[in-house]
Amino acid sequence: MKRKIWFFIVVVIFTLAFCASAKANDIEGIVQRVKEQYGINLVYVSIPVSPSPDVTYVGPGKGDYSILFEYLRVIEKEIQKYPPEFFQKTNLKNIFFVKKLFYQDKAAEGAYNYPHHVIFLDFLRNHGNKIAQRHHFHHEIYHMITQHIPDYTLHHDEVWESWNEPGFAYGKGAGSNQKNPLNLFAPPKLGFMTEYAMMSVEEDKAETYACFFVSSQHKLMHRWMEKDEILRKKVEYMKNFIQNFCSQINEEYWQRFLKLS
Ligand SMILES: [Zn+2]
């Protein structure tokens, strides 16, 4: 009887070890493809200590590989939405895949460290919600590209802010019991794709940008802006902004993007 139990334990241990190494092989396949196509290192083992005291995290263990692989499959598809030239312009070198990611005392889905050209992504934070995982990836991409635009003003944009409803102030919330007067499921104030966008002008832009690259959100954005003139102005601005940064992401690109999705 005892021998049987030992046999069972040994089989379980070997099976777990086999699964971990099979997933490690699958993960390596994605890592190699992204490195070859984009020159970006997807880092998940021996993750260096944080380059900034504001950003803290824990690296994945072998027991996380199954979830990490699922996450990497999502991220590879999102990276492939960009032409390789896009990332060359930003000099992105590494993406670190971590868990328990915090910016100061706030839980974070992602963060970008400009001096080291690193994006940090928490692969566990939105487990099971692929739309949120996609959206947050592009949100961080926006924060990254703004660091590479000369004379970009991070915290103010008079033109963008002037489009908001009179009396609106970023970071104050929408007030209780407010409802969007034009679009039923939109955030309570006009001109926003998410409630988080009402935090600051920079987060508003990052949220609008991210919605462009997630097809369901892109389509929703187009529906809402038919009625919401403020949102329409922000979408037009962002479309031009993206094309100015990378000329290949133009009208033709978006038509193809929406057709394929
Ligand atoms: Zn942000």
Boltz pocket constraint, residues with backbone or C-beta under 6 A from the ligand:
constraints:
  - pocket:
      binder: B
      contacts: [[A, 139], [A, 143], [A, 202], [A, 203], [A, 206]]
      max_distance: 6.0
